């Protein structure tokens, strides 16, 4: 049974709508200004070369953090594919950062890319095996592909690492238990229906006796 669930979990609760709007307005203004300057021949190519050189000198970790922040803002604006691309760039710079893989998994879930989301969450766990958030995210991704038992195990692991997190108990584990119960009920119903069909076929295959005293002679 495949269960498609889109978790509307914010990537970073500190990122609000004002930041999203500001980010979008600044991006739009910069593009319009660049296009206008190109048309009017006002581009300072020397300044552009200096800026590019400065960006190249930017610390890899700092750049990855900047890309991550931009990805979070894009995700808040529901521009998930753009967020994924930003996170991929950040991963190239800091492939040992578990948080980036975890954020990427969340973004992929929002566009129902369940298998890549599972892979990204698993990578996050390999980098940070004691971080409960990774197990929560992996469990949610596994729900998307119908792996209920595996999701249940990962939610239990997350609770073991952080038993005070109510969201794990009330949303993740409780919801998964409900799905497992529903799946078991469906299987039981199918088994009962199958047995009834088999009994009906047996009755149809039995010879018809018009009189209970009739005897079937076998030669």
C-alpha positions in Angstrom: 0.0 0.0 0.0 1.4 3.4 -1.1 0.7 6.3 1.2 1.3 9.7 -0.3 1.6 12.3 2.5 2.9 15.8 2.0 4.2 17.1 5.3 3.8 20.9 5.5 6.6 21.2 8.0 8.5 24.4 7.8 12.2 24.0 7.1 13.1 26.7 9.5 10.4 28.3 11.8 12.6 31.4 12.2 12.2 32.2 8.5 9.0 34.2 8.2 6.9 35.6 5.3 8.6 39.0 5.5 12.0 37.4 4.7 10.5 35.5 1.9 8.9 38.6 0.4 12.1 40.6 0.9 14.1 37.9 -0.8 11.8 37.7 -3.8 11.7 41.5 -4.2 15.5 41.8 -4.0 16.0 39.1 -6.6 13.5 40.7 -8.9 15.0 44.1 -8.5 18.5 42.8 -9.1 17.5 41.1 -12.3 15.6 44.1 -13.6 18.6 46.4 -12.8 21.0 44.1 -14.5 18.9 43.9 -17.6 18.5 47.7 -17.7 22.2 48.3 -17.2 23.0 45.9 -20.0 20.7 47.7 -22.4 22.1 51.1 -21.4 25.7 49.9 -21.6 26.3 50.7 -17.9 27.8 47.4 -16.8 31.1 47.9 -15.0 33.0 44.8 -16.1 36.0 45.6 -13.9 33.7 45.7 -10.9 32.1 42.4 -12.0 35.5 40.8 -12.2 36.4 42.0 -8.8 33.1 40.7 -7.3 33.6 37.4 -9.0 37.1 37.1 -7.5 35.7 37.9 -4.0 33.1 35.2 -4.4 35.7 32.7 -5.3 37.6 33.6 -2.2 34.6 33.1 0.0 35.0 30.4 2.5 33.4 27.1 1.4 31.6 26.7 4.6 30.3 30.2 4.6 29.1 29.9 1.0 27.4 26.6 1.8 25.7 28.3 4.8 24.5 31.1 2.6 23.1 28.7 0.0 21.4 26.8 2.8 19.7 30.0 4.0 18.6 30.8 0.5 17.2 27.3 0.1 15.2 27.7 3.3 13.7 31.0 2.1 12.9 29.5 -1.3 11.2 26.5 0.5 9.2 28.9 2.6 8.0 30.4 -0.6 7.1 26.9 -1.9 9.8 27.1 -4.6 11.0 23.6 -3.7 12.9 22.7 -6.8 14.9 25.9 -6.6 15.6 25.0 -2.9 16.8 21.6 -3.9 19.2 23.1 -6.5 20.6 25.4 -3.8 21.1 22.6 -1.4 22.8 20.5 -4.1 25.3 23.4 -4.5 25.8 23.5 -0.8 26.4 19.7 -0.7 29.1 20.1 -3.3 30.9 22.5 -0.9 30.3 20.7 2.4 29.3 17.1 1.7 29.8 16.2 5.4 27.0 18.5 6.6 24.1 16.3 7.7 21.7 19.2 8.0 21.9 20.0 4.3 20.9 16.5 3.4 18.1 16.5 5.9 16.7 19.8 4.5 17.0 18.4 0.9 15.0 15.4 2.0 12.3 17.6 3.3 12.2 19.7 0.1 12.0 16.6 -2.0 9.1 15.3 0.0 7.2 18.4 -0.8 7.4 17.6 -4.5 6.6 13.9 -3.9 10.1 12.7 -4.9 9.9 10.0 -2.2 12.8 7.7 -3.2 15.4 10.5 -3.5 14.0 11.9 -0.2 14.7 8.5 1.4 18.2 8.5 0.0 18.9 12.0 1.2 17.6 11.2 4.7 19.7 8.0 4.9 22.8 10.0 3.9 22.0 12.5 6.7 21.8 9.6 9.2 25.1 8.2 8.0 26.7 11.6 8.8 24.8 12.3 12.1 23.6 8.9 13.5 22.6 10.5 16.9 20.5 13.3 15.5 16.8 12.5 16.0 15.6 14.8 13.2 17.2 12.6 10.6 15.2 9.6 11.7 12.0 11.6 11.8 12.6 12.8 8.3 13.5 9.3 7.0 10.4 7.9 8.6 8.2 10.5 6.9 9.8 9.8 3.5 9.3 6.1 4.0 5.6 6.7 4.7 5.5 8.2 1.2 6.5 4.9 -0.4 4.3 2.8 1.8 7.1 1.4 4.0 5.0 1.6 7.2 7.0 -0.8 9.4 10.4 0.8 8.5 8.9 4.3 9.1 7.6 3.0 12.5 11.1 1.8 13.4 12.7 5.1 12.5 10.1 7.1 14.5 10.8 4.9 17.5 14.5 5.6 17.1 13.8 9.3 16.9 11.8 9.1 20.1 14.5 7.1 21.8 16.9 10.0 21.0 14.5 12.7 21.9 11.6 11.4 24.0 10.4 14.9 24.9 9.5 15.8 21.4 5.6 15.7 21.3 5.4 15.9 17.6 7.1 12.5 17.3 4.5 10.9 19.6 1.3 12.7 18.5 1.9 13.1 14.8 4.4 10.7 13.5 4.1 7.6 15.6 0.3 7.9 16.2 -0.4 8.4 12.5 1.9 5.5 11.5 0.2 3.2 14.0 -3.2 4.2 12.5 -1.9 3.4 9.0 -0.5 0.0 10.1 -3.9 -0.8 11.8 -5.8 0.2 8.6 -3.5 -1.9 6.5 -3.9 -5.0 8.8 -7.7 -4.6 8.7 -7.7 -4.4 4.9 -5.6 -7.6 4.7 -7.9 -9.4 7.2 -10.9 -8.4 5.1 -9.3 -9.7 1.9 -8.4 -13.0 3.6 -12.0 -13.4 4.8 -13.4 -12.6 1.3 -10.9 -15.1 -0.2 -12.0 -17.9 2.1 -15.6 -17.2 1.3 -14.9 -17.3 -2.4 -13.1 -20.7 -2.0 -16.0 -22.1 -0.1 -18.4 -20.9 -2.7 -16.3 -22.6 -5.4 -16.3 -25.8 -3.4 -20.1 -25.8 -3.3 -20.3 -25.2 -7.0 -18.0 -28.1 -7.7 -20.0 -30.5 -5.6 -22.5 -32.8 -7.5 -26.1 -31.8 -7.3 -28.4 -34.4 -5.5 -32.1 -33.9 -6.2 -32.9 -36.4 -3.4 -30.9 -36.7 -0.2 -31.3 -40.5 -0.6 -29.7 -40.5 -4.0 -26.5 -42.4 -4.1 -23.6 -41.6 -6.4 -22.3 -44.7 -8.0 -18.7 -44.6 -8.9 -17.4 -47.0 -11.5 
